């Protein structure tokens, strides 16, 4: 076996090894609010349940390796002592990934990811309506594990109220794990889906993606495209220009001779097919034709 001394390798390399080795990890989709009332939403895979009496969840927003700055979630938790932890199933994995884009302070990631803000009962941060399980929490303590880039900050949360979708409950009120269909985080671009194994979700752009809120209305309100589809489409910095769209549509005419006369619904179905193969650029060219 190859051995490593953590003190003798770069932090970003160590970070990659740890995330690939300790996997898959559950995802805390953490909703917080700053002291001015601005919502924030971000996922964290340093997360688990640590007690049932009292009910305690712990997640850790690490200091950024590249510049040693802290994330908005940590600052908000320190300021308000409240958080909602939403569980992530397969139906919202692309939107969850998009929300991890480092938008400026004050930008609402609910809107950018196309997710619905649901008012909480006992805390101020909003719940994610699309999440199958939501935990309203009070922050009991925050333990700082270091001061350098990569250092974790354990946010110890006590659950004060939680919600479970009826869609994932059995008749005896137990949770049906297959219907819940949670996803978990692994190394690199890899995720794991319950009963399905590993799959990949490309990380959001280092530049800022458009966000679901900036998509054309007929795309955003599509009856065909799913939340995951919108999350993929929104993770682009710019849309194809008209010349590129025209050239692509021309190349499709042999296979789809009526493409220019197709309805929005027909185009959306075809775009979904391209998205299933991860071809976001071609999907956009169809949608914009």
Secondary structure as UniProt FT lines:
FT   HELIX           6..8
FT   HELIX           11..21
FT   STRAND          28..33
FT   TURN            35..36
FT   STRAND          39..44
FT   STRAND          47..52
FT   TURN            53..54
FT   STRAND          55..60
FT   TURN            65..67
FT   HELIX           72..80
FT   STRAND          82..86
FT   HELIX           90..92
FT   HELIX           93..99
FT   TURN            105..106
FT   HELIX           109..113
FT   STRAND          117..118
FT   STRAND          127..128
FT   TURN            129..130
FT   STRAND          133..144
FT   TURN            149..150
FT   STRAND          153..164
FT   HELIX           166..168
FT   TURN            171..172
FT   HELIX           177..180
FT   STRAND          182..185
FT   TURN            188..189
FT   STRAND          190..193
FT   TURN            194..196
FT   STRAND          197..200
FT   HELIX           212..214
FT   HELIX           217..220
FT   HELIX           227..234
FT   HELIX           242..252
FT   TURN            253..255
FT   TURN            257..258
FT   HELIX           259..261
FT   HELIX           264..276
FT   TURN            277..278
FT   HELIX           280..287
//
